[in-house]
């Protein structure tokens, strides 16, 4: 009788520690990223950040559109510590990296023509080689996430970011060119690969193809592949659409405002992605009897703490984001302030969605997760396009937020079979975020008005 409580306590302690480390690491990483951003905005020009935002959209898209969920598969599978399973996963990962780079090389001329930026035809193949490097990352990284060992991984990621920052600053100072950002991305990918091999304990990966492991990965990943296709659309639709609709300099300003405003959203995603899958796997809300009830209470406390902390982070960004931009950036970037205000105030529904959709993946329910991801993408992208047509950039931001809100009932459909839906907590957060958005639209109307037109 005592083993279960001990195991539960161990899981709770590990989840809390991993959440704290992940959160602290993310804050430190964002502080480094902000410092890098501030430095590079003084060495480069707004168009450079617009170009790199387009490169990032392409690389993210290639990665997501070919994602078969290797991370969630290793984190959730009973064979997640089996060397044969891990070697097969690593073989798939390495092959995928090479294929993605070849795809980027083939698509580069067409994407350069689509966005009207010829330099992208050269930038994309060079930047995309980072995908080959990332494909060689050891599965020891996935194993560390599986067992909620976040400390050393976080330190490695921070060290990688420092290397990339230093490389970008030196190259930008020497060249004054956007190529400084491209090359520093490759330097960071190489540094990350080297640090993972040197600093994470575990056996080296080998090329291997075990049919049973491959079948499990494919069975789980076929729906993840489709889900991430729509996930990419949901998360990157604004960059794809606005990258074509806005002048390049204005698109660069939008991305700087989004960088500040989405800090809480990215933090929540980092914690949810690394912590909640193991928690939902080892402490399922649908467990029978008293165990399930205890699991649901535990997870509700974790989600409440996560969402409460994220809302507190949103408040200063939503009420004073323009002042933060004026304080941190030179006058060329003042236009990012209105974007930061409105984006921060409108992200409440997205925070609610990201805090619990991992429950289905933890139980291997990738098929329903695909349906949810598809509808979420359709709603958010449709809202973005409708808002853009009706009210310009401000309308696009609010329309996308409305799409996230429409996806909430679909989230309920996804989670109810796993007894992971918590409507009372969700509604409380949605009410607070709705009040905040109304406050910004009324009390800060003059600041955000330029976005509507």
N, C-alpha and C positions, 0 to 999 in steps of 0.2 A: 504493500500500500504506500510505502514512503518513496518508492522510486519515481512514481509519476509526478508528485509535487516537486521532487528534486529536479527532475528533468525539465519541468515547466519553469521552475525558478531559474534554472540554467539558461533556458531559451530566452526568458524575459530579460535576464541580465545581459546576455550576449546581444540581444536585439537593441537594448537601451545603449549599451556601449558602442555597438556598431553605428547606431543612429547618431550618437553624439560625435563619434570620430568622423563619420561621413559628413555631418553638418558642419563641423569645425573645419574639416578639410575643404569643403566647398566654399565656405566663407573666405578662407585663406586664398583659395584659388581665384575667387572672384576679385579679391583685393589685389592680387598680383595682376589679374587681367585688367582691372581698372587702371592700375599704375602703368601697365604697358600701353593701354589705350590712351591715357593722358599724354604719355611721352610721345607715342607715335603720331598722335594728332598734331603735335608741334613740329614733327620732322617730315610728315607727309601732307596730304591734301585730301579733302572730302571724297573726291572721286576714287581715290585708292581704296577707301573702305567700302564704297559701292561695288567696285570690281571684286574685292575679296569676298563680299557677301554673296555675289553671284557664283564665285568659285565654290564657296561653302555650300550653297544650295545644291550644286551639281554633285559634289562629293557625298554630301549627306543623302541625296536622292539615290545615288548608285548603291551606297551602303544599305539603305533601308529597303530599296526595291529588290535586293538580293538576300535579305535577311531571313534565314530559316530558323532563327531563335536558338542559336547554339548556346548562348548564355543562359536563358531560361531553361533550356533542355538539361544542361549540366547541373544547374541549381536545383531543378525539380525531380530529376530522374533518380530512381533507386540505384542505378549504375553510375551515378555521378562521380564516384571515386575509383571506378574500375579502369585500370590502365588501357585496356583494349578500347573501351568506349571513348576515353579521352584522346587516345591517339587517332582514332577515326575522326573525331570532331576536329582535331587540329589539322588533319589532312584536308578535310573539307574547307576549313577556314583559310588555309594557305592557298589552295587552288582558287577559291573565291577571290582572294586579293589580286591574283594575277589577272583573272578574267575581268574584274572591275576596272583595272588599269587599262586593259585593251579596249574595253567599252568606252572609257573616257577619251582615249585617243581617237576612236572612230567618231564619237559624237561631237568633239570639240569644234570642228568647222561649222557644223549646223547650228550649234548653240551660240557661237559667236555671231552668226548671221541673225539668229532669232532676236538676240538682245542688242544687235547693232554695235558690238564692241569687238573689232577684229583681233585685239591683243589676246582675247580669251582663247583663240585657236592655239596659241603657244602656251599660255598659262595653265590651261586645264591638264594637258598631258604631264607637265612637270609636277604640278601640285598633286595630281592623282597617284603618282608613284608612292605617296605616303600610304595608300591602301595596300600596296604590295608589302610594305614594311609591317603594317599593322597585322596583316594576315599571318605573320610569323610569330606574333606574340604567344608566349607559352600558355597552355591551359592551366598552369598554376594560378594564373590570375582568376580564372573562373572558379577554381577550387577554393580560393580564398574567399570569394563572394559567397559561395555555397555554404561555407562554415562560419560566415559572419566575422571573418578576420580582416577588419578594415584598416588597422593601424599602419602596417607596413605598406599596403597598397596606396593609402592616402599620401604617405611620405614620398613614395616613388612618383606619384602623379604631380605633387607639388615641385619636386626636383625637376621633373620633365618640363613643367611650365616655366620654371626659372631659366632653364637652358634655352627654351624657345624664345623667351622674352629678351634675354641677353643677345641672342643671335639676331633677332629682329631689330633691336635698337642699334646694334653695331652696323648692320647692313643698311638700315634706313639712314643712319648718319653719314655713311660713306657714299651711298648711291642716291638717296632721295627718291627712290623708285619703289613702286608697288611690288617689284620682284623681291624686295627684302622680306615681305610677308610670305611670299610663296616659298622661298628657300628656307626661311626659319621654320616653316611647317615640316619640311623634310628633316631638318636637324632635330626638331622635337620628337618626331616619330622614331628616329634612330636612337635617340637618348632613352626614350621610353622602353624600346625593345632591349637595349643593353642593360638597363637598370632592372627590368623584370627578370632577366636571366641571371644577373649577378646577385640580386637581393632577395628574391622569393625562393624559399626552400621547396624541394620536390624533385622528382625525376624529370629528365629531359624528354620532350616529345619526340615521337618517331613517326615517319610515314607508315600508315597502316590502314587497311580497309577490312573491317570485320562486318560481314553481312548483317548480323543481328543488330549491331550498333547502328549501322547505316539505316536499316529499316526503321528503327526507333526514332532516329533523328529526322528522317523523311516524314514519318507518320505525324510526329509532333510539328515539324517545320512547314508542312505544306500549307497549313492554315495560317501559321505565323507569317509566311511569305506574302500571302494575300493581305493579311492584316497590316503588315508594315507598309505595303504599297499604299493603302489608304491612310495609314499613320503618317507617312511622308506628306501626303496631300493635306492632311489636317494641320500638321505642324509647320509646313513650309509654303503653303498656298500664298500667304502674304508676300513672301520673298519673290515667288515666281511671278505673281501678278503685278506687284508694285515695282519690281525690277524692270518691267517693261513699260509700265504706265508713268512712273516718275522719271524726271531727269536724273542722271547718274549722281550728281552732287546731292540732290534732295533724297535720293535713295540711301546714300551714305549717312545723311542726317537721321533718316528713319531708323537705320540699324543701330546708330549710337543711342537714340532714345529707347529703342527696344532692348538693347543691352542692359540699360539701367532698370527699365520697368519690369523686365521678366526675371530679375534676380530671384524673387520668391518662387516663381513657377519652376525655374531650373533647379533650385535647391530642393523643392518638394519632389521633383522627378528623380533627382539623385538619390534621395533617401528612400523613396518608394521602390525604385528599381533595384537597389542593392539590399534592402532590409526586409521589405514586406513579402517578397516571394518566399524566402526561407521561413518567415513567421507564419504565413498562411499555410505553408506545407507542413510544418511541424506542430502547428496549433490550429487545426481547421475548425472554422465556426460550425460546420455541419456535423461535427462529431456527436455521437449519441449521448443523451442524458446530461448529467451535471458537467461533464467535461466540455461539451459543446457550449453550454451556457457560460462557463468560466472563460473559454476561449473568446467568445463574443465580447464579454466584458473587457477582457485584456486588450483585444484589438481596438475596441471603441476608445479606450483610454489612450492608446497609442495614436490613433487617428485624430482624436480631439486635441492632443498635445501638438501634433504636427500641424494641423489646420489652424489652430489658435496662434501658433508661432508664425506661420506664414501670413496670416491676416495682419498681425502686428508689424511685420516687415513691409506689407503693402501700404500701410497707412501713410508714412512719411513720403513715399514715392508718389502716391496718388494726390496728396495735398500740396506737396512742395517740390515735385520733380523738376519743374522749370527752374526753380531757384538752385537746385543741386547742379543742374547743367550749367547755369551761369557761373556758379562757384568753381566748378571743376574745369570747364573748357573755355577756350578763347572765343571771341565773338563770332567767328566763322561758323560755330556749331550751335548757336543759340536756338535755331529752329528745331533742334532735337528736344527742347524742353516740353513743348506741347504734346509731342508724341509720348514722352515719358509719363506725363500726367494721365492722359486718357487710357493708354495701354495698361498702366498699373491699376487704375480704377476699374477696368473692365474684365480683369482676369479671374474674378471669383469663381465662376462656373468651371473654368479649367482646373483650378485648384481642387475642387471637389472631385472631379473625374479622376485625376491622376492619383488620388490618395487611396483608391481601393480597387481599381480595375485589375490589379495584379492577382487578386484572389482567384480568378478563373484560371489564369496560367499556372498558378501554384498547384491546382488540381488537375492539370493537363487538359483543360477545356479550351483548346485553341480554336475549335470550330466556332463556338459561340463568341469567342473574343474577336474572331474575324468579322462576324456579322456586326458586332458593336462598333468595331473600328471603321468599317465601311460606312455605316450610317452616321457616325460622328464626323467623318471626313466630308460626306455629302452635305450635312447640315452646316458645318462651319465654313466650307468653301462657298456653298450657295449663299450664306449670309454675307460673307466677305464681298462677293461679286455684286449682290443686290445693294448692299450698303454703299459700295464704291460708285455704282451707277446713280444712286439717289442723292448721295451727300458727300462725295469725294473721299478723301483719306479718313476723315473722322467717321464717316458712315461705314467705311470698310472695317474699322476697328470695332465699332459697336455691332455691326452685322456679324462679324466672326464670333463675338461674345454671345450673341443671341443663338448662334448655331451650337455653341458649346452647351448652352442651357437646354436647347431642344434635345440634346443627346442624353440628358439626365434620365428620362424615363427608359431609354434603351439600356443604360447602365443598370437600372433596377432589374430589368429583364435578365441581364447577364449574371447578376449577383444572387438573385433570389434562390436558384437551385442550390447554391453553396452557402446559403443563410448568412451572406456577408453584406447584405444591404442594410443601411442604417439611415432611414429617411429623416428621423428627428435631427440627427447631427447634421446631415446634408442641408436640410431646410434652414437650420440656424445659421450656417455659414453663408448660404445663398442670400438670406435676408440681410445679414450684415454687409455683404458685398454689394447688394442692390442699394442699400442706404448710402454707402460710400460713393457709388457711381452717381446717384442722384445729387449728392452734395457737391461733387466735382462739377457736374454739368450746370449747377445753379450758382454756387459761390465762386467757382473758377471759370465761369463761362467766357470771360474776356480772354483768358489764357488759351483755351482750347478752340475758340471760335475760328481761328485761321485754318484749322484742319477741315472745316466743313465748307463745301462750295460746289 
